[in-house]
């Protein structure tokens, strides 16, 4: 199937927005489904190749910035979750020490 670059980047924009919402809602199931959709779009982009349309540059930059922001948010949540898990582990160790 032949894809239009604009359609693919618009799909990537759409899925990025949906991932942001699911991340904010802590919707693990939706994140899993969206991850699969994202992978399909990225594979389609790889197979379509590079665009030689200079009018696509603004859309590509916009989507790249959105994806970069999302990656930063995911990393922030990952780090926050790691800190919370460490606190829980430390609390369990403390309780066990006094038993």
Secondary structure, DSSP 8 states (H G I E B T S, - for coil): ----HHHHHHHHHHHHHHHHHHHHTT-HHHHHHHHHHHHHHHHHHHHH-----GGGHHHHHHHHHHHHHHHHHHHHHHHHHHHHHHHHHHHHHHHHHT-
